[in-house]
Amino acid sequence: MSATKFRFTEQAIEKLSGSEKRARYYGSQVLGLIIDVLPSNKKTFRVLCLVLTTIMAEWWSLKR
């Protein structure tokens, strides 16, 4: 899985394509915003949210 950080724009997101493994991209302007691109070229938007009352982080999928 690759990890890259860039500014999420509509054009930049449309250019993302699937590869052999899932690719993960991090937004450079919004902390915790993530896009996973699957080999089938499906894109999943996620938000990483740290919950201060617990030790673990939670993942929330926004759109697929």
DSSP file (Angstrom, degrees, kcal/mol; ACC not computed):
  #  RESIDUE AA STRUCTURE BP1 BP2  ACC     N-H-->O    O-->H-N    N-H-->O    O-->H-N    TCO  KAPPA ALPHA  PHI   PSI    X-CA   Y-CA   Z-CA
    1    1 A M              0   0    0      0, 0.0     2,-0.2     0, 0.0    22,-0.2   0.000 360.0 360.0 360.0 130.6    0.0    0.0    0.0
    2    2 A S        -     0   0    0     20,-0.5    22,-2.3    19,-0.1     2,-0.4  -0.596 360.0-150.4 -93.4 157.9    1.4    3.4   -0.9
    3    3 A A  E     +a   24   0A   0     -2,-0.2     2,-0.3    20,-0.1    22,-0.2  -0.977  22.3 165.1-131.8 119.5    1.1    6.5    1.1
    4    4 A T  E     -a   25   0A   0     20,-1.4    22,-3.4    -2,-0.4     2,-0.5  -0.977  22.3-149.4-135.4 146.4    1.0   10.0   -0.6
    5    5 A K  E     +a   26   0A   0     -2,-0.3     2,-0.3    20,-0.2    22,-0.2  -0.969  33.6 135.8-119.9 127.1    0.0   13.4    0.6
    6    6 A F  E     -a   27   0A   0     20,-2.1    22,-1.6    -2,-0.5     2,-0.5  -0.961  58.2 -77.1-157.4 171.5   -1.4   16.1   -1.7
    7    7 A R        -     0   0    0     -2,-0.3     2,-0.8    20,-0.2     5,-0.1  -0.651  46.9-129.2 -78.2 124.9   -4.2   18.7   -2.0
    8    8 A F        +     0   0    0     -2,-0.5     2,-0.3     4,-0.1    -1,-0.1  -0.663  40.9 159.5 -79.7 111.4   -7.5   17.0   -2.8
    9    9 A T     >  -     0   0    0     -2,-0.8     4,-2.4     1,-0.1     5,-0.2  -0.862  52.8-109.4-121.4 162.7   -9.1   18.7   -5.8
   10   10 A E  H  > S+     0   0    0     -2,-0.3     4,-2.0     1,-0.2     5,-0.1   0.910 119.7  47.0 -59.4 -42.8  -11.8   17.2   -8.1
   11   11 A Q  H  > S+     0   0    0      2,-0.2     4,-1.5     1,-0.2    -1,-0.2   0.910 111.8  50.0 -66.2 -42.3   -9.3   16.9  -11.0
   12   12 A A  H  > S+     0   0    0      1,-0.2     4,-0.6     2,-0.2    -2,-0.2   0.890 111.8  48.3 -64.7 -39.1   -6.6   15.3   -8.8
   13   13 A I  H >< S+     0   0    0     -4,-2.4     3,-0.9     1,-0.2    -1,-0.2   0.887 108.1  54.2 -69.2 -38.9   -9.0   12.8   -7.4
   14   14 A E  H 3< S+     0   0    0     -4,-2.0    -1,-0.2     1,-0.2    -2,-0.2   0.823 103.8  57.3 -63.7 -30.6  -10.3   11.8  -10.8
   15   15 A K  H 3< S+     0   0    0     -4,-1.5    -1,-0.2    -5,-0.1    -2,-0.2   0.674  82.7 104.4 -75.0 -17.2   -6.8   11.1  -12.0
   16   16 A L    <<  -     0   0    0     -3,-0.9     2,-0.3    -4,-0.6    -3,-0.0  -0.435  52.2-176.9 -66.6 135.8   -6.2    8.5   -9.2
   17   17 A S        -     0   0    0     -2,-0.1    20,-0.1    20,-0.1    23,-0.1  -0.943  26.7 -98.7-134.8 157.7   -6.4    5.0  -10.6
   18   18 A G        -     0   0    0     -2,-0.3     2,-0.2    21,-0.2    20,-0.1  -0.314  35.5-177.0 -72.5 154.5   -6.2    1.5   -9.1
   19   19 A S        -     0   0    0      2,-0.7    22,-0.2    18,-0.3     4,-0.1  -0.561  51.5 -68.4-130.8-162.5   -3.0   -0.6   -9.0
   20   20 A E  S    S+     0   0    0     -2,-0.2     2,-0.3     2,-0.1    -2,-0.0   0.867 118.1  30.2 -63.1 -36.2   -2.2   -4.1   -7.8
   21   21 A K  S    S-     0   0    0     17,-0.1    -2,-0.7    18,-0.1   -19,-0.1  -0.765 101.7 -80.7-119.9 165.3   -2.7   -3.1   -4.2
   22   22 A R        -     0   0    0     -2,-0.3   -20,-0.5    -4,-0.1     2,-0.4  -0.414  44.0-150.4 -62.7 137.3   -4.8   -0.6   -2.3
   23   23 A A  E     - B   0  37A   0     14,-2.5    14,-3.0   -22,-0.2     2,-0.5  -0.920   4.4-154.9-112.5 139.9   -3.3    2.9   -2.4
   24   24 A R  E     -aB   3  36A   0    -22,-2.3   -20,-1.4    -2,-0.4     2,-0.4  -0.959   8.7-170.8-119.0 129.9   -3.9    5.4    0.4
   25   25 A Y  E     -aB   4  35A   0     10,-2.8    10,-2.6    -2,-0.5     2,-0.4  -0.962   8.8-150.4-123.3 137.3   -3.7    9.1   -0.1
   26   26 A Y  E     -aB   5  34A   0    -22,-3.4   -20,-2.1    -2,-0.4     2,-0.3  -0.862  19.7-119.0-109.3 138.9   -3.8   11.8    2.6
   27   27 A G  E     -a    6   0A   0      6,-2.6     5,-0.3    -2,-0.4   -20,-0.2  -0.555  13.3-154.6 -74.7 137.3   -5.2   15.3    2.2
   28   28 A S  S    S+     0   0    0    -22,-1.6   -21,-0.2    -2,-0.3    -1,-0.1   0.661  91.4  38.4 -86.4 -16.4   -2.6   18.0    2.8
   29   29 A Q  S    S+     0   0    0    -23,-0.3     2,-0.6     1,-0.2    -1,-0.1   0.721 111.6  53.8-106.5 -25.9   -5.1   20.7    3.8
   30   30 A V  S >  S-     0   0    0      3,-0.1     3,-1.8     0, 0.0    -3,-0.3  -0.932  84.0-131.6-115.2 110.8   -7.7   18.7    5.9
   31   31 A L  T 3  S+     0   0    0     -2,-0.6     3,-0.1     1,-0.3    -3,-0.1  -0.390  89.5  13.3 -62.5 126.2   -6.1   16.8    8.8
   32   32 A G  T 3  S+     0   0    0      1,-0.3    16,-2.5    -5,-0.3     2,-0.5   0.356  87.4 132.2  92.2  -5.3   -7.4   13.2    8.9
   33   33 A L  E <   + C   0  47A   0     -3,-1.8    -6,-2.6    14,-0.2     2,-0.3  -0.708  32.3 175.9 -84.6 128.0   -9.0   13.1    5.4
   34   34 A I  E     -BC  26  46A   0     12,-2.8    12,-3.4    -2,-0.5     2,-0.4  -0.966  23.3-157.9-135.6 143.9   -8.0   10.0    3.5
   35   35 A I  E     -BC  25  45A   0    -10,-2.6   -10,-2.8    -2,-0.3     2,-0.5  -0.995   8.5-161.0-121.5 126.5   -8.9    8.4    0.1
   36   36 A D  E     -BC  24  44A   0      8,-2.8     8,-2.7    -2,-0.4     2,-0.6  -0.921   4.8-160.1-102.1 129.9   -8.3    4.7   -0.4
   37   37 A V  E     -BC  23  43A   0    -14,-3.0   -14,-2.5    -2,-0.5   -18,-0.3  -0.956  11.2-152.6-111.9 119.2   -8.2    3.6   -4.1
   38   38 A L    >   -     0   0    0      4,-2.7     3,-2.5    -2,-0.6   -17,-0.1  -0.421  30.4-105.3 -86.5 162.0   -8.8   -0.1   -4.6
   39   39 A P  T 3  S+     0   0    0      0, 0.0   -21,-0.2     0, 0.0    -1,-0.1   0.794 122.8  61.1 -56.3 -27.9   -7.5   -2.3   -7.4
   40   40 A S  T 3  S-     0   0    0      2,-0.1     3,-0.1   -23,-0.1    -2,-0.0   0.415 120.7-112.3 -78.3   2.6  -11.0   -2.2   -8.9
   41   41 A N    <   +     0   0    0     -3,-2.5     2,-0.3     1,-0.3    -1,-0.1   0.552  69.7 144.6  75.7  11.9  -10.6    1.6   -9.1
   42   42 A K        -     0   0    0    -25,-0.0    -4,-2.7     2,-0.0     2,-0.5  -0.625  39.8-145.3 -78.4 140.6  -13.2    2.2   -6.4
   43   43 A K  E     -C   37   0A   0     -2,-0.3     2,-0.5    21,-0.3    -6,-0.2  -0.921  12.0-167.3-112.2 130.9  -12.5    5.2   -4.2
   44   44 A T  E     -C   36   0A   0     -8,-2.7    -8,-2.8    -2,-0.5     2,-0.4  -0.974  10.3-149.0-118.6 124.6  -13.4    5.3   -0.5
   45   45 A F  E     -CD  35  63A   0     18,-2.2    17,-3.3    -2,-0.5    18,-0.8  -0.778  22.4-179.9 -93.4 134.7  -13.2    8.5    1.4
   46   46 A R  E     -CD  34  61A   0    -12,-3.4   -12,-2.8    -2,-0.4     2,-0.4  -0.911  21.8-149.2-133.0 158.2  -12.4    8.2    5.1
   47   47 A V  E     -CD  33  60A   0     13,-1.9    13,-1.6    -2,-0.3     2,-0.6  -0.997  12.4-146.9-127.2 127.0  -11.9   10.5    8.1
   48   48 A L  E     - D   0  59A   0    -16,-2.5     2,-0.5    -2,-0.4    11,-0.2  -0.844  22.4-177.4 -92.8 121.2   -9.5    9.6   10.9
   49   49 A C  E     - D   0  58A   0      9,-1.9     9,-1.9    -2,-0.6     2,-0.5  -0.977  17.9-146.3-124.9 121.9  -10.8   10.9   14.2
   50   50 A L  E     - D   0  57A   0     -2,-0.5     2,-0.7     7,-0.2     7,-0.1  -0.766  10.6-151.0 -88.1 126.3   -9.0   10.6   17.4
   51   51 A V    >   -     0   0    0      5,-0.7     3,-1.3    -2,-0.5    -2,-0.0  -0.875   0.6-156.8 -99.6 116.8  -11.3   10.1   20.4
   52   52 A L  T 3  S+     0   0    0     -2,-0.7    -1,-0.1     1,-0.3     5,-0.0   0.664  87.1  62.6 -72.1 -16.7   -9.7   11.5   23.5
   53   53 A T  T 3  S+     0   0    0     -3,-0.0     2,-0.3     2,-0.0    -1,-0.3   0.610 108.5  42.2 -84.8 -10.3  -11.7    9.4   25.9
   54   54 A T  S <  S-     0   0    0     -3,-1.3    -3,-0.0     2,-0.2     0, 0.0  -0.815  77.9-126.1-128.0 170.6  -10.3    6.2   24.6
   55   55 A I  S    S+     0   0    0     -2,-0.3     2,-0.2     2,-0.1    -1,-0.1   0.731  84.6  77.0 -87.8 -24.5   -6.9    5.0   23.5
   56   56 A M  S    S-     0   0    0     -6,-0.0    -5,-0.7     1,-0.0     2,-0.3  -0.515  74.7-126.6 -92.8 156.8   -7.8    3.8   20.0
   57   57 A A  E     -D   50   0A   0     -2,-0.2     2,-0.4    -7,-0.1    -7,-0.2  -0.687  21.8-138.4 -93.6 152.0   -8.5    5.8   16.8
   58   58 A E  E     -D   49   0A   0     -9,-1.9    -9,-1.9    -2,-0.3     2,-0.5  -0.900   5.4-147.7-114.2 142.9  -11.8    5.3   14.9
   59   59 A W  E     -D   48   0A   0     -2,-0.4     2,-0.5   -11,-0.2   -11,-0.2  -0.919  11.6-170.3-107.7 132.3  -12.2    5.1   11.1
   60   60 A W  E     -D   47   0A   0    -13,-1.6   -13,-1.9    -2,-0.5     2,-0.4  -0.986  13.8-145.5-122.7 122.0  -15.3    6.5    9.5
   61   61 A S  E     -D   46   0A   0     -2,-0.5   -15,-0.3   -15,-0.2     3,-0.1  -0.732  15.4-175.8 -84.7 132.1  -16.0    5.8    5.8
   62   62 A L  E     -     0   0A   0    -17,-3.3     2,-0.3    -2,-0.4    -1,-0.2   0.871  60.0  -6.5 -95.7 -45.4  -17.8    8.7    4.2
   63   63 A K  E      D   45   0A   0    -18,-0.8   -18,-2.2     1,-0.1    -1,-0.3  -0.996 360.0 360.0-155.1 146.2  -18.5    7.7    0.6
   64   64 A R              0   0    0     -2,-0.3   -21,-0.3   -20,-0.2    -1,-0.1   0.335 360.0 360.0-130.4 360.0  -17.8    4.8   -1.7
